[in-house]
Amino acid sequence: MHKLRLIARLDIKNEFVIKGIHLEGLRKIGDPIELAKKYYEDGIDEIVFMDAVASLYERNNLFHIIEKACEEVFIPITIGGGIRSIGDIEKALKAGADKIALNTQAIKTPAIVEEASRIYGSQCIVGSIESKRKDNGSWEAYVDNGREETGVDVIEWSQRLEQLGAGELMITCIDQEGTKKGFDNELIEIISAAVSIPVIASGGAGKVSHITELVSETKAGAIAIASMLHYKMSGIKEIKQGIHQAQIPIRL
Amino acid sequence: MSKAKVAVLDYGIGNVRSLTNALIKIGAEPFLTSERSLILGSDVLILPGVGAFGMGMKNLNERNLIPVIHEFVATGKPFLGICLGMQLLLEESEEFGYTKGLRLIKGKVVKMPLKSGSDVKLPHVSWNEIREPSKNRWNETFLTGTLKSSNFYFVHTFVAAPNNPEDILALTNYGGLDFCAAVQNKNVYGTQFHPEKSGELGLQMLKMFIKKSTEKNDE
């Protein structure tokens, strides 16, 4: 069996790691490079840097942060937020990112996923979906860091992203995000059964049992956490021990 | 002892900054280059790379790097391919149709075999343990002393399938089946995983590789 990957997600605005609830009401947490380094030293498996306001201002402002972080952080690094072109992807990879998360631009021009995965390989392209549950029980994809609705069905879109060449999917559940009340297990279960590429669940982790329940109920390959780490609710070693004790394989 | 000069082959593919950073971190002197004289003058040559096999060979070809690689290998100095760089060492790949490789290791690159009916995900994106294919295979190599429970970071869909079992340096298991995680034939080495992305144990492994390489040069 493969090992569950535990990913630290750092949402960044104006040089600071921030954290909100439902991707809103952002609060300053700390310096992204210092936090990345600390989480790396504590044994996190990967780090995702997301520019929280990039799509809004139509540019990604994290390249210099990635450049600095990867001098000290020797695990996979993903960058997302405001990546709009093959040129941006090239810049991000040169800065030291291993994977690129695409959301807003993928919705606008799905061909970018196809082109980018052909040039850089599927393993480099993470299809990022911000999902909100609708009254009728389905899920809708949002863009611009959860600000804009698109009318696109999340499950159909996840399958389309796989066809276009994405090597992984990161599903951020806006309803759960920042609540620390657990993941949207139902959605992750449906998506991870509908695609054959790895699925990263993001949004809602507040305690270890949220993670172990999700993994036992779904085929999620990775978990992105933020609040648990930022608010020092639990240490990475402690979280991993808890996962290990639940008989879920993880790198200790 | 002077720092080991490590040429990292620049052929316009993927993230190489992490690798050069890792090499600096462990006390080597890396430089990104596609220039023949610099490559041949280095102590160690590393071929990094992620992405598609065909694109990798095309980029090497366009920069006339294939003969330079062979020239370097003929000097007997250590040559290491990482991830796609390891796959390129083989004779051919079936990824997106047939593509010829560097032919330094006999065998080919195939889609990762999965058990029939298996629902494991591809690409294989995971930390995974490596093991010795036969007793004492790691003696005298940079993997000597690697503990059984050590995890390294893998991200790939295709795997190397060497013809000669002796060329397999390490094995890993995914979805119940073994695949080749590292290769070695004389001074040609390859790792399917990314030591530069595998935390402190990965750095230690790179350090051991450089140490073993320079020991040999000093002889």
Contacts between the chains, C-beta under 8 A, distances in Angstrom:
chain1	res1	chain2	res2	distance
A	2	B	120	6.7
A	2	B	121	7.6
A	2	B	124	7.3
A	2	B	126	4.3
A	2	B	128	7.2
A	2	B	174	6.6
A	2	B	175	7.7
A	3	B	126	5.4
A	3	B	127	5.0
A	3	B	128	6.8
A	3	B	151	7.1
A	5	B	125	7.4
A	5	B	126	6.8
A	5	B	127	6.9
A	40	B	199	7.4
A	43	B	199	7.7
A	45	B	127	6.2
A	45	B	153	8.0
A	67	B	17	7.4
A	70	B	17	6.0
A	70	B	18	5.3
A	70	B	21	5.7
A	71	B	21	5.1
A	71	B	24	7.9
A	71	B	25	7.8
A	74	B	18	6.9
A	74	B	21	7.7
A	74	B	22	5.6
A	74	B	25	7.4
A	74	B	196	6.1
A	74	B	197	6.2
A	74	B	198	7.1
A	74	B	199	5.8
A	74	B	200	7.6
A	74	B	202	6.2
A	74	B	203	6.0
A	75	B	153	6.9
A	75	B	197	5.8
A	75	B	198	7.4
A	75	B	199	5.6
A	76	B	153	6.3
A	76	B	155	7.3
A	76	B	194	7.9
A	76	B	197	5.3
A	77	B	18	7.7
A	93	B	14	6.0
A	93	B	15	4.7
A	94	B	15	7.5
A	94	B	17	6.7
A	95	B	17	6.9
A	96	B	15	5.9
A	96	B	17	4.1
A	96	B	18	5.4
A	96	B	21	7.2
A	97	B	15	6.2
A	98	B	14	7.9
A	98	B	15	5.3
A	98	B	18	7.1
A	98	B	50	7.5
A	98	B	155	7.8
A	98	B	197	6.8
A	118	B	52	7.4
A	119	B	51	7.4
A	119	B	55	7.1
A	120	B	14	6.5
A	120	B	50	7.1
A	120	B	51	5.3
A	121	B	14	7.6
A	121	B	50	5.4
A	121	B	51	3.4
A	121	B	52	5.5
A	121	B	55	7.9
A	121	B	84	7.7
A	122	B	123	6.3
A	122	B	157	7.1
A	123	B	50	6.1
A	123	B	51	7.7
A	123	B	123	5.1
A	123	B	125	6.9
A	123	B	155	4.6
A	123	B	156	6.7
A	123	B	157	7.5
A	124	B	14	7.1
A	124	B	50	6.3
A	124	B	51	6.9
A	167	B	123	5.2
A	167	B	125	7.3
A	167	B	155	7.8
A	168	B	123	7.7
A	168	B	125	6.2
A	196	B	121	6.0
A	196	B	122	6.5
A	197	B	121	6.0
A	197	B	122	7.1
A	197	B	123	7.0
A	198	B	121	4.7
A	198	B	123	7.2
A	198	B	125	5.1
A	219	B	119	7.2
A	219	B	121	7.4
A	221	B	121	5.8
A	221	B	125	6.7
A	221	B	126	7.5
A	222	B	125	7.7
A	251	B	127	4.3
A	251	B	151	4.4
